[in-house]
Amino acid sequence: MNTDNLKTRLLSPKHPSRYLDQSRLEHLRLKRSLGRLDLTLLGIGGVIGVGVFVLTGIAASRYAGPSVTLSFLLGGIIATLAALIYAEFASSVPVTGSAYAYVSLAFGEIPAFLTGWALILTYAVGAVAVAIGWAGYVKSLLLGLGIPYLPQALTRNPFEGGTVDLPAGVILILILGLLMIGTRKSSSFNNVMVAVKVGIIALFLILGSQHIQPANWHPFFLHGGWGVLSGTMTIFFSYVGFDAVTTASEEAHDPQRDVPFGIIASLGLSTLLYMAVAFVLTGMVPSLTLNDPAPVAKALLAVGVRFGETLVTLGALVGLTSVLLVLLFAQSRILVMMARDGLMPPFMSRVHPKWRTPVPTLAVLMVSVSIPAMIFPIGTLARLTSAGTLFSFILVALALLRFRRIHPPVPGAFHCPWVPALPILSIVMDLVLIGSVPHSTIVLLAGWLAVGLLFYFLGRRIQLLSASAEKNDLSS
């Protein structure tokens, strides 16, 4: 690939009409089947789950203490700044692809590819981690009820003395199969799961509030302000679910109005629920005792609510299942858009003629996430996925600043307020949060992006050689 071609790809943004025209092609067209409520519940389904049932205890016990409530507030504020930026893009150019497409509209192919590559890390590793947690809750539930479980060799990966974590792989295959047969069916399933888990969370808040001991909130700042930042970085991955609403823009009935509403409403409600759970949880028991894979269930048991473990375990299973559905839904749509641009194999851009879903891409994901979930212990990578999310947030904020300069406002679309101040503030807060992570996390993220660049240039080189060979064959 010559230097001029590389410079063109780097500096030439895609025009919105290109993506809009692509979305109307019969073999690429996704089905519009989602309303305002569906989009809001899709966002809540992606945000509420692992943060409540797993990460709250880790953030409270190791970093923030009772001030983990402020960690969720800070995370919600940072995510909301990004959400307002995403909402303008999703409303102005209602196509699938999310941050990848938005960066491509402002900066061109290479920055967009890096954004998409970071999101692959966020969603794929996140889905694997959540699936492993889901499998752990299934085991806890069945053993607690005295129901025979699978042999240990089939419930532990090789790094933990087993052979394969079969339940973790099976749940991913089932969720991807559901996504194949239709977005409407998947959305209806998600709506039911969201209603169940929000109901269980509400019941926990009622039960837990009766056992609050104010002494447990002292000291409130376990490790000062830095502890709040570290706690936010630990739980921030939970907020990435709102991005799934933007990936559904091409499947919304009225994307200009419903997608911004779904993004902001789901994020606001989820933040309030997270803060309420963190506040009650740290008031029930000392925060240092919450370093447990199931902190909410443990807290209920500690105060004598014996049926709480089974109840919360069921809630966790429902919550984590909906998170998996949303993560895999969003991942597939980003890959579809990258395939449309030639950055993934072309067959991944096609949709099923009857179901209007990207079955080839979902089949690829079925292999690429289910096998690692069964083999590798990837449940400790929350900070790395959070770093990948923040990296994409920064690029999207920069993209909006340039997009506003090169394209006129779209009539009737949502417009992010206080530009350029809000995007700049978003970037600053993202950088502050990234600065709170260990250097090893930054090195891992940089390594992943370097691998992505190698993949990009090798792919483009192969395409260039193939085109050259085809030209020579025709000339001869």
NULUMRO-347777 format. One line per field, with one value per residue (C-alpha): x, y, z; residue number from 1. Coordinates in pm, 1 decimal. Example, Ala and Ser with C-alpha at 12.3 -4.5 7.8 and 13.67 -1.06 7.14 Angstrom:
% NULUMRO-347777
xx <- c(1230.0, 1367.0)
yy <- c(-450.0, -106.0)
zz <- c(780.0, 714.0)
i <- c(1, 2)
This chain:
% NULUMRO-347777
xx <- c(0.0, 163.8, 199.7, -52.9, -318.0, -249.7, -273.4, -604.3, -754.2, -631.8, -761.0, -1075.1, -1393.7, -1677.4, -1982.8, -2304.4, -2487.8, -2253.0, -2362.8, -2728.3, -2734.7, -2567.4, -2829.6, -3104.5, -2956.4, -3170.9, -2890.2, -2761.6, -3086.1, -3169.7, -3534.1, -3680.0, -3863.0, -3766.8, -3966.4, -3876.6, -3950.9, -3755.5, -3450.7, -3468.4, -3494.7, -3215.2, -2991.0, -3097.4, -3047.5, -2688.7, -2601.0, -2768.1, -2614.9, -2248.8, -2208.4, -2474.1, -2412.2, -2031.4, -1830.7, -1994.9, -1838.7, -1494.6, -1491.5, -1615.1, -1384.9, -1062.6, -1079.8, -1362.9, -1528.9, -1873.7, -1783.0, -1839.5, -2177.0, -1984.4, -1788.6, -2115.8, -2223.3, -1894.8, -1921.4, -2274.9, -2170.2, -1879.8, -2098.4, -2372.9, -2130.2, -2035.1, -2399.3, -2502.8, -2231.8, -2335.2, -2698.6, -2625.1, -2445.3, -2711.5, -2989.0, -2811.0, -2680.9, -2905.7, -2697.1, -2550.0, -2181.7, -2182.3, -1845.3, -1673.0, -1910.7, -1899.8, -1519.9, -1519.9, -1754.3, -1507.5, -1157.3, -1155.1, -1067.1, -761.6, -885.1, -1225.2, -1065.5, -878.6, -1207.3, -1379.9, -1084.4, -1104.3, -1476.9, -1409.9, -1195.3, -1461.6, -1750.9, -1585.2, -1376.4, -1665.4, -1904.7, -1659.5, -1610.1, -1984.6, -2044.5, -1790.3, -1966.3, -2302.8, -2171.9, -2053.3, -2397.5, -2564.0, -2336.5, -2404.7, -2780.8, -2799.6, -2567.1, -2759.7, -3082.5, -2923.0, -2958.0, -2685.1, -2446.0, -2210.0, -1876.4, -1601.5, -1407.5, -1693.0, -1735.9, -1376.7, -1134.8, -789.1, -627.8, -847.9, -792.5, -1078.5, -1116.6, -1371.6, -1622.9, -1915.4, -2196.8, -2010.1, -1983.6, -2339.0, -2502.9, -2311.9, -2420.9, -2784.1, -2784.8, -2625.0, -2878.2, -3159.7, -3005.7, -2997.6, -3370.2, -3479.7, -3418.0, -3785.7, -3778.2, -3447.4, -3582.6, -3898.0, -3685.5, -3465.6, -3770.9, -3892.4, -3547.2, -3512.0, -3849.8, -3750.7, -3409.1, -3530.2, -3802.1, -3546.1, -3322.0, -3619.0, -3692.7, -3328.4, -3345.0, -3658.4, -3512.0, -3165.1, -3281.0, -3427.2, -3080.5, -2867.3, -2615.6, -2484.2, -2155.3, -2075.2, -2041.5, -1738.7, -1480.2, -1673.2, -1362.9, -1164.9, -872.4, -964.4, -1046.9, -809.7, -1012.9, -1328.1, -1148.6, -1018.1, -1364.4, -1509.6, -1253.7, -1343.2, -1717.3, -1710.7, -1733.0, -2088.7, -2194.6, -2090.7, -2434.9, -2586.8, -2375.5, -2592.5, -2880.4, -2679.8, -2589.8, -2965.8, -3026.2, -3073.9, -3339.7, -3539.6, -3879.1, -3796.6, -3421.0, -3398.7, -3618.1, -3629.4, -3256.5, -3150.1, -3440.7, -3341.7, -2977.3, -3037.1, -3331.0, -3158.7, -2838.0, -3014.8, -3231.7, -2938.9, -2717.5, -2986.5, -3031.6, -2655.2, -2617.3, -2912.4, -2774.6, -2425.1, -2564.9, -2778.2, -2517.1, -2238.5, -2480.1, -2575.9, -2227.2, -1869.7, -1741.2, -1420.1, -1627.9, -1775.0, -1482.5, -1699.2, -1826.7, -2183.6, -2169.5, -2543.7, -2635.3, -2357.2, -2483.3, -2837.8, -2710.7, -2496.8, -2802.0, -3008.9, -3220.5, -3173.3, -3381.5, -3177.7, -2903.8, -3140.6, -3337.6, -3035.7, -2871.7, -3180.2, -3169.0, -2801.6, -2864.8, -3140.0, -2931.9, -2618.8, -2818.7, -2959.7, -2611.3, -2481.3, -2762.4, -2693.9, -2314.1, -2332.6, -2601.3, -2381.8, -2066.6, -2233.8, -2361.0, -2018.4, -1861.6, -2132.4, -2042.7, -1670.8, -1740.1, -1939.1, -1625.3, -1402.6, -1227.2, -1372.3, -1449.6, -1731.5, -1959.6, -1995.3, -2195.5, -2478.2, -2811.5, -3046.9, -3317.1, -3600.6, -3484.4, -3301.0, -3027.0, -2648.8, -2636.6, -2280.6, -2136.7, -2326.4, -2191.1, -1835.9, -1900.4, -2044.2, -1701.5, -1481.1, -1638.6, -1774.8, -1442.5, -1240.5, -1517.9, -1481.5, -1102.1, -965.7, -1015.6, -1092.3, -1310.7, -1047.8, -1027.7, -1289.1, -1030.9, -895.4, -1243.2, -1310.9, -992.8, -1101.5, -1439.9, -1283.9, -1048.5, -1348.7, -1529.7, -1234.9, -1225.4, -1603.1, -1584.9, -1307.6, -1513.7, -1812.4, -1595.8, -1484.5, -1820.8, -1984.9, -1730.2, -1767.8, -2141.7, -2445.8, -2690.8, -2951.7, -3306.2, -3504.2, -3204.2, -3086.6, -2798.7, -2550.0, -2560.3, -2267.7, -2036.1, -1733.6, -1726.1, -1907.9, -1695.8, -1377.9, -1493.4, -1577.6, -1227.9, -1063.2, -1267.9, -1198.0, -824.2, -840.1, -1012.1, -765.5, -482.9, -605.1, -536.0, -210.7, 46.3, 8.2, -349.6, -235.9, 37.2, -217.2, -449.6, -162.1, -58.2, -410.3, -422.6, -79.9, -206.3, -506.1, -284.8, -85.0, -410.5, -527.2, -212.8, -175.7, -537.7, -505.4, -177.9, -345.3, -632.2, -384.1, -194.3, -518.0, -638.4, -302.5, -305.3, -661.5, -563.6, -265.8, -485.6, -733.8, -460.1, -300.1)
yy <- c(0.0, 328.6, 639.0, 847.3, 578.4, 553.7, 932.1, 935.8, 668.7, 847.6, 1193.7, 1124.7, 1090.3, 875.4, 1069.9, 994.8, 913.2, 619.5, 446.8, 543.8, 405.3, 82.6, 32.1, 32.3, -243.9, -558.3, -802.8, -574.1, -424.8, -491.0, -501.0, -195.4, -349.3, -154.4, 119.7, 369.5, 129.4, -151.4, 72.9, 196.6, -157.2, -267.2, -7.0, -102.8, -468.5, -396.6, -165.8, -328.8, -665.3, -732.0, -399.1, -485.6, -854.3, -876.7, -553.5, -350.9, -568.6, -568.4, -188.7, -130.3, -375.1, -304.9, 59.8, 292.9, 159.8, 318.3, 594.1, 338.5, 513.3, 816.9, 588.5, 493.8, 858.0, 961.4, 671.3, 775.2, 1136.8, 1037.7, 791.2, 1055.0, 1302.2, 1036.4, 935.1, 1286.4, 1278.8, 932.9, 1044.7, 1319.1, 1078.4, 808.3, 1057.8, 1233.1, 917.5, 631.1, 332.2, 40.6, 39.4, 285.7, 441.9, 277.6, 445.3, 780.3, 803.4, 697.4, 987.5, 1236.0, 1096.4, 813.8, 450.4, 398.6, 582.2, 415.7, 73.9, 132.1, 236.4, -76.8, -288.4, -143.1, -220.1, -579.4, -605.3, -439.9, -652.6, -987.5, -1003.1, -855.9, -1121.9, -1397.9, -1259.8, -1228.1, -1582.0, -1718.1, -1529.9, -1662.4, -2019.5, -1960.1, -1839.7, -2145.4, -2372.7, -2181.2, -2194.0, -2565.2, -2667.5, -2444.8, -2619.9, -2962.4, -3036.9, -3255.6, -3058.5, -3144.9, -3315.5, -3073.6, -3147.1, -2992.5, -2680.3, -2561.5, -2446.5, -2607.6, -2327.9, -2418.2, -2792.0, -2887.7, -2968.4, -2719.5, -2471.0, -2610.7, -2391.6, -2071.8, -2182.0, -2314.6, -1990.0, -1791.8, -2032.7, -2013.0, -1632.0, -1605.1, -1854.1, -1636.0, -1328.7, -1516.7, -1582.4, -1220.8, -886.1, -855.5, -1192.8, -1105.5, -768.4, -922.8, -1171.9, -887.6, -685.2, -972.2, -1020.8, -649.8, -645.9, -947.1, -819.3, -466.4, -621.1, -830.6, -526.8, -331.0, -616.0, -614.9, -241.1, -287.6, -576.7, -428.6, -84.2, -246.2, -365.6, -54.8, 28.8, 386.4, 286.9, 79.7, 402.3, 511.0, 582.8, 686.8, 740.7, 420.5, 537.9, 902.2, 1051.8, 815.6, 525.9, 674.4, 700.2, 343.7, 223.3, 402.7, 242.1, -98.8, -62.7, 156.4, -140.1, -181.8, 139.0, 32.4, -123.3, 211.6, 189.5, -104.1, 140.1, 328.1, 3.1, -57.0, 275.0, 97.0, -126.0, 148.5, 266.8, 637.0, 659.0, 1039.8, 1063.0, 720.0, 640.7, 956.3, 898.4, 533.2, 620.9, 894.6, 729.9, 393.2, 551.2, 777.9, 501.2, 258.1, 507.9, 570.1, 195.0, 139.2, 418.9, 291.7, -63.6, 58.7, 286.2, 12.0, -260.7, -70.0, 27.8, -333.0, -475.6, -338.0, -274.5, -471.4, -790.9, -751.9, -898.0, -1183.0, -1293.9, -1252.4, -950.5, -879.9, -1236.8, -1243.4, -920.8, -1057.1, -1374.7, -1171.2, -987.8, -1304.6, -1292.1, -1660.1, -1676.9, -1386.5, -1602.5, -1797.3, -1486.7, -1278.4, -1568.7, -1596.3, -1220.1, -1239.5, -1511.3, -1307.8, -990.3, -1145.1, -1317.8, -984.6, -829.3, -1110.9, -1058.9, -685.5, -719.3, -979.2, -783.0, -470.8, -663.3, -821.3, -487.2, -323.3, -614.9, -586.7, -221.9, -298.6, -575.8, -334.0, -117.2, -411.4, -426.1, -767.7, -1054.0, -946.1, -1238.9, -1091.2, -799.0, -1015.5, -1071.5, -1369.6, -1319.2, -1416.7, -1313.0, -995.6, -1060.3, -1090.7, -1469.4, -1510.0, -1262.0, -1423.1, -1762.9, -1625.5, -1490.2, -1825.9, -1978.9, -1686.5, -1622.3, -1960.2, -2144.4, -1888.7, -1883.2, -2258.7, -2257.5, -1932.4, -1759.3, -1411.7, -1290.3, -1046.0, -813.5, -554.0, -273.9, -360.7, -356.7, -24.8, 120.3, 8.6, 172.7, 503.0, 499.2, 475.2, 751.2, 987.2, 922.6, 971.9, 1304.4, 1421.8, 1296.5, 1511.4, 1824.7, 1760.8, 1627.0, 1955.9, 2143.1, 1940.5, 1858.6, 2085.1, 2003.7, 1741.8, 1884.3, 1713.3, 1529.8, 1545.3, 1788.0, 1750.9, 2063.0, 2291.7, 2199.5, 2222.1, 2249.7, 1921.9, 1699.7, 1856.6, 1795.9, 1438.1, 1382.9, 1530.6, 1311.6, 1001.3, 1072.8, 1125.0, 790.1, 610.8, 767.2, 586.8, 236.6, 40.9, 85.8, -281.5, -216.1, 64.4, -161.8, -437.3, -192.7, -51.1, -405.3, -489.5, -175.9, -261.0, -607.0, -436.4, -211.2, -514.1, -691.0, -381.2, -330.6, -700.5, -714.9, -412.1, -545.9, -874.3, -685.1, -472.9, -780.4, -956.9, -655.0, -629.1, -1000.1, -974.3, -674.2, -861.1, -1161.1, -942.0, -762.3, -1089.3)
zz <- c(0.0, -110.4, 102.0, -94.1, -57.2, 315.9, 354.7, 166.1, 391.0, 702.3, 612.5, 405.3, 613.1, 484.2, 372.0, 566.7, 242.6, 185.1, 503.7, 460.5, 105.5, 219.6, 488.9, 223.6, 6.6, 12.5, 98.2, 377.9, 511.5, 876.2, 988.5, 1166.9, 1461.6, 1776.8, 1946.9, 2219.0, 2505.6, 2338.5, 2299.7, 2658.5, 2793.6, 2559.7, 2722.7, 3075.8, 2987.0, 2885.0, 3174.4, 3475.9, 3550.6, 3615.5, 3797.9, 4056.8, 4098.6, 4072.8, 4045.9, 4325.7, 4593.8, 4431.8, 4391.3, 4747.4, 4924.6, 4735.2, 4637.6, 4728.0, 5043.4, 5105.4, 4858.6, 4581.7, 4556.8, 4428.8, 4195.8, 4027.8, 4018.2, 3855.7, 3610.6, 3524.6, 3464.8, 3238.4, 3049.3, 3011.3, 2853.7, 2601.4, 2556.1, 2449.8, 2184.3, 2065.5, 2055.8, 1802.3, 1570.8, 1606.9, 1533.6, 1244.9, 1073.2, 1189.7, 1085.6, 1273.0, 1370.1, 1660.6, 1744.3, 1447.9, 1202.5, 1383.3, 1378.3, 1013.9, 930.7, 1079.1, 1034.2, 782.3, 781.0, 1002.4, 1316.1, 1264.5, 1243.8, 1569.7, 1731.6, 1608.3, 1715.7, 2068.4, 2077.2, 1972.4, 2284.8, 2499.2, 2382.2, 2315.4, 2632.5, 2827.1, 2698.2, 2784.2, 3135.1, 3192.4, 3062.4, 3310.3, 3589.4, 3468.1, 3484.8, 3841.0, 3949.0, 3789.3, 3987.7, 4309.8, 4254.8, 4179.8, 4460.9, 4702.5, 4604.0, 4635.5, 4264.4, 4109.0, 3893.0, 3608.7, 3691.7, 3793.9, 3474.9, 3273.6, 3488.2, 3523.8, 3257.1, 3224.4, 3427.6, 3724.6, 3722.2, 3492.1, 3124.6, 2993.8, 3140.1, 2944.2, 3086.4, 2994.1, 2631.9, 2613.2, 2731.1, 2467.3, 2193.4, 2305.8, 2319.1, 1974.1, 1839.4, 1973.3, 1808.9, 1477.9, 1459.2, 1493.4, 1662.0, 1762.4, 1942.5, 2110.2, 2220.3, 2367.8, 2559.7, 2686.7, 2795.1, 3015.2, 3168.7, 3244.2, 3420.7, 3633.8, 3737.8, 3813.7, 4030.3, 4219.1, 4267.0, 4403.9, 4646.4, 4759.2, 4824.8, 5036.7, 5236.1, 5266.7, 5378.7, 5692.2, 5799.4, 5742.8, 6014.9, 5964.7, 6130.4, 5821.3, 5621.8, 5827.4, 5700.5, 5392.7, 5177.4, 5227.2, 5011.8, 4953.8, 4616.5, 4438.0, 4573.8, 4417.2, 4080.7, 4106.0, 4198.5, 3895.8, 3665.8, 3805.7, 3750.7, 3439.2, 3204.6, 3333.3, 3158.3, 2808.0, 2756.1, 2649.8, 2333.5, 2224.3, 2175.1, 1910.2, 1732.7, 1700.1, 1516.6, 1185.0, 1343.5, 1519.4, 1392.1, 1448.0, 1511.6, 1513.3, 1822.3, 1983.3, 1989.9, 2183.1, 2423.4, 2472.5, 2533.9, 2790.0, 2968.2, 3008.0, 3133.6, 3382.6, 3528.7, 3544.3, 3727.4, 3990.0, 4044.1, 4074.6, 4328.9, 4533.0, 4545.0, 4638.9, 4912.0, 5071.1, 5027.9, 5202.1, 5478.9, 5548.3, 5604.0, 5628.6, 5277.1, 5343.2, 5368.6, 5019.3, 4823.5, 4697.3, 4353.8, 4483.1, 4718.9, 4722.8, 4819.8, 5079.4, 5238.7, 5267.5, 5429.7, 5669.3, 5802.8, 5832.5, 5515.5, 5436.4, 5122.6, 4984.2, 4835.8, 4612.8, 4520.9, 4426.3, 4245.1, 4025.7, 3972.2, 3884.2, 3627.0, 3464.5, 3479.7, 3335.6, 3062.0, 2943.4, 2955.1, 2734.9, 2486.6, 2460.5, 2439.5, 2163.6, 1978.2, 1978.1, 1885.8, 1583.8, 1449.9, 1476.2, 1287.0, 1019.1, 956.5, 947.7, 694.8, 477.7, 465.3, 371.6, 710.2, 789.8, 547.5, 309.4, 398.5, 750.2, 612.0, 477.7, 650.3, 644.9, 377.1, 614.1, 961.3, 844.0, 1099.4, 1037.1, 1070.4, 925.5, 1176.7, 1464.8, 1355.1, 1365.5, 1715.6, 1820.8, 1766.0, 1867.5, 2208.6, 2318.3, 2289.0, 2493.8, 2755.8, 2802.1, 2811.7, 2955.1, 3294.1, 3157.4, 3442.5, 3575.4, 3272.8, 3372.4, 3382.4, 3038.0, 2886.1, 3062.9, 2913.1, 2566.0, 2619.8, 2729.4, 2429.7, 2195.9, 2390.6, 2336.3, 1962.0, 1926.3, 2114.4, 1880.5, 1587.0, 1682.0, 1690.0, 1331.7, 1210.4, 1311.4, 1096.4, 775.7, 772.0, 815.9, 1097.1, 1009.2, 1043.1, 1317.5, 1460.2, 1822.3, 1878.1, 2161.2, 2382.9, 2468.6, 2184.0, 2196.3, 2577.9, 2648.0, 2417.1, 2554.3, 2912.3, 2818.3, 2680.2, 2991.2, 3227.0, 3015.9, 3034.1, 3411.0, 3451.3, 3224.4, 3426.8, 3739.2, 3603.4, 3646.8, 3370.7, 3282.8, 3170.3, 2939.2, 2799.2, 2729.1, 2553.8, 2347.3, 2256.8, 2142.6, 1924.9, 1778.9, 1683.9, 1524.2, 1311.3, 1197.5, 1106.2, 917.3, 709.8, 633.5, 521.7, 299.7, 156.5, 65.9, -99.6, -296.0, -418.3, -512.6, -709.4, -884.4, -973.8, -1107.5, -1320.7, -1464.9, -1546.1, -1730.9, -1926.6, -2032.4)
i <- c(1, 2, 3, 4, 5, 6, 7, 8, 9, 10, 11, 12, 13, 14, 15, 16, 17, 18, 19, 20, 21, 22, 23, 24, 25, 26, 27, 28, 29, 30, 31, 32, 33, 34, 35, 36, 37, 38, 39, 40, 41, 42, 43, 44, 45, 46, 47, 48, 49, 50, 51, 52, 53, 54, 55, 56, 57, 58, 59, 60, 61, 62, 63, 64, 65, 66, 67, 68, 69, 70, 71, 72, 73, 74, 75, 76, 77, 78, 79, 80, 81, 82, 83, 84, 85, 86, 87, 88, 89, 90, 91, 92, 93, 94, 95, 96, 97, 98, 99, 100, 101, 102, 103, 104, 105, 106, 107, 108, 109, 110, 111, 112, 113, 114, 115, 116, 117, 118, 119, 120, 121, 122, 123, 124, 125, 126, 127, 128, 129, 130, 131, 132, 133, 134, 135, 136, 137, 138, 139, 140, 141, 142, 143, 144, 145, 146, 147, 148, 149, 150, 151, 152, 153, 154, 155, 156, 157, 158, 159, 160, 161, 162, 163, 164, 165, 166, 167, 168, 169, 170, 171, 172, 173, 174, 175, 176, 177, 178, 179, 180, 181, 182, 183, 184, 185, 186, 187, 188, 189, 190, 191, 192, 193, 194, 195, 196, 197, 198, 199, 200, 201, 202, 203, 204, 205, 206, 207, 208, 209, 210, 211, 212, 213, 214, 215, 216, 217, 218, 219, 220, 221, 222, 223, 224, 225, 226, 227, 228, 229, 230, 231, 232, 233, 234, 235, 236, 237, 238, 239, 240, 241, 242, 243, 244, 245, 246, 247, 248, 249, 250, 251, 252, 253, 254, 255, 256, 257, 258, 259, 260, 261, 262, 263, 264, 265, 266, 267, 268, 269, 270, 271, 272, 273, 274, 275, 276, 277, 278, 279, 280, 281, 282, 283, 284, 285, 286, 287, 288, 289, 290, 291, 292, 293, 294, 295, 296, 297, 298, 299, 300, 301, 302, 303, 304, 305, 306, 307, 308, 309, 310, 311, 312, 313, 314, 315, 316, 317, 318, 319, 320, 321, 322, 323, 324, 325, 326, 327, 328, 329, 330, 331, 332, 333, 334, 335, 336, 337, 338, 339, 340, 341, 342, 343, 344, 345, 346, 347, 348, 349, 350, 351, 352, 353, 354, 355, 356, 357, 358, 359, 360, 361, 362, 363, 364, 365, 366, 367, 368, 369, 370, 371, 372, 373, 374, 375, 376, 377, 378, 379, 380, 381, 382, 383, 384, 385, 386, 387, 388, 389, 390, 391, 392, 393, 394, 395, 396, 397, 398, 399, 400, 401, 402, 403, 404, 405, 406, 407, 408, 409, 410, 411, 412, 413, 414, 415, 416, 417, 418, 419, 420, 421, 422, 423, 424, 425, 426, 427, 428, 429, 430, 431, 432, 433, 434, 435, 436, 437, 438, 439, 440, 441, 442, 443, 444, 445, 446, 447, 448, 449, 450, 451, 452, 453, 454, 455, 456, 457, 458, 459, 460, 461, 462, 463, 464, 465, 466, 467, 468, 469, 470, 471, 472, 473, 474, 475, 476)
